[in-house]
Amino acid sequence: MRATDYAGIRQILTSDFDVPADRITPQSTLEDLGVDSLGVVELVDILGEQRGAPITDTTLRPTMTLEDFLSTALAGTAP
């Protein structure tokens, strides 16, 4: 996981999902941060827009850690 990717998702979670920054770690699950399955869809859309490439992976789940989520979501998208 690149630091810029982590910083980006951290910013999205704090600004768009109102997650306190001190709760966010690479090992946090989205579920632990209050992001449900609909939130995952929204998060994927935001990440895809920011990167300029749609994210089409359907295995993304709220039970994934941020580290795993980013690795899976961003595999195959443009940097």
Secondary structure as GFF3:
##gff-version 3
##sequence-region A 1 79
A	DSSP	alpha_helix	3	16	.	.	.	ID=ss1
A	DSSP	three_ten_helix	21	23	.	.	.	ID=ss2
A	DSSP	alpha_helix	37	51	.	.	.	ID=ss3
A	DSSP	alpha_helix	66	74	.	.	.	ID=ss4
###
